[in-house]
Every structure is written in C-alpha cells, then in structure tokens.
C-alpha cells in the first residue's frame, strides 16, 4: 500500500497521505462483502460477512475522520 502513497520530503508516510489507497481498500471490502453475501447462507459465510461488515464500518469511520482532516488542511 505504501508504494503508491504520496511521500513527503522526509519520506514519512502518514494515513492522510494514503487516503486514496484506504478508499480502494474500502471498495475491496465492499466487493468481498457482496461476494460473501451472494454465497449460500451458512454459519461460516455469516461469520465472514460479520467480520467484513465490522471492518468496513471501522474503515469508513477512519476515512470520514481523514477526510475532515484533509478538508481542514486545505
């Protein structure tokens, strides 16, 4: 993920620098959730779907915070 992040002069990469990559990860989570939901319902897929949903929720919260930081920085 850090290979595509915009690097600062000090070569330190922050989460804010990787906003676009984190957004891509969110889309991947969404796609994975869609695939899991499309499978025949079973305890395993329900568990996997729950884990993906929690991950998406946490990632979405982080992206919202980063977006507000990004907007105030500009």
Phi and psi in degrees as a GROMACS rama.xvg file:
@    title "Ramachandran Plot"
@    xaxis  label "Phi"
@    yaxis  label "Psi"
@TYPE xy
-72.7551  -14.1205  UNK-2
-67.3006  -29.7754  UNK-3
-96.9855  -4.5891  UNK-4
-70.7941  147.296  UNK-5
-70.9717  121.263  UNK-6
-93.0394  140.133  UNK-7
-81.4538  168.566  UNK-8
-56.8095  -31.7438  UNK-9
-84.1607  2.97119  UNK-10
65.5939  18.5516  UNK-11
-93.5459  127.312  UNK-12
-105.472  126.149  UNK-13
-106.918  167.157  UNK-14
-59.2713  -35.6037  UNK-15
-62.4498  -35.9647  UNK-16
-67.2822  -25.0089  UNK-17
-102.746  21.6831  UNK-18
-54.6832  -46.1658  UNK-19
-63.604  -39.7411  UNK-20
-66.6279  -38.291  UNK-21
-66.252  -35.3093  UNK-22
-63.9217  -39.5456  UNK-23
-62.8978  -41.3825  UNK-24
-60.6175  -40.6318  UNK-25
-60.0097  -42.7269  UNK-26
-65.0245  -36.3697  UNK-27
-65.4833  -42.1819  UNK-28
-58.083  -43.2154  UNK-29
-62.6283  -43.1614  UNK-30
-64.2761  -40.9162  UNK-31
-64.2728  -40.2565  UNK-32
-62.8168  -41.1384  UNK-33
-62.1039  -43.0841  UNK-34
-64.3431  -45.546  UNK-35
-62.708  -43.8451  UNK-36
-63.9892  -28.3291  UNK-37
-75.7547  -18.1971  UNK-38
-72.6861  160.404  UNK-39
-60.8333  132.215  UNK-40
-59.4566  128.692  UNK-41
-152.74  162.66  UNK-42
-56.2757  -36.2318  UNK-43
-66.9288  -44.7636  UNK-44
-72.1323  -32.6051  UNK-45
-64.7697  -40.1646  UNK-46
-66.0144  -44.7378  UNK-47
-63.4719  -41.1574  UNK-48
-62.9943  -39.4203  UNK-49
-64.0428  -42.1582  UNK-50
-64.359  -43.6591  UNK-51
-63.3947  -41.868  UNK-52
-62.4156  -43.5287  UNK-53
-62.839  -43.6614  UNK-54
-60.6729  -42.9933  UNK-55
-63.3016  -40.9365  UNK-56
-62.7311  -47.4159  UNK-57
-64.0612  -42.3363  UNK-58
-65.2053  -39.7059  UNK-59
-63.1497  -41.0722  UNK-60
-61.8136  -44.1293  UNK-61
-64.1434  -41.3565  UNK-62
-65.1003  -37.7004  UNK-63
-63.743  -42.5821  UNK-64
-64.3655  -45.0795  UNK-65
-62.8626  -38.329  UNK-66
-64.05  -41.3756  UNK-67
-67.6622  -36.606  UNK-68
-64.8483  -43.3791  UNK-69
-61.7322  -41.667  UNK-70
-67.0149  -38.9001  UNK-71
-73.811  -26.2957  UNK-72
-73.5128  -26.4443  UNK-73
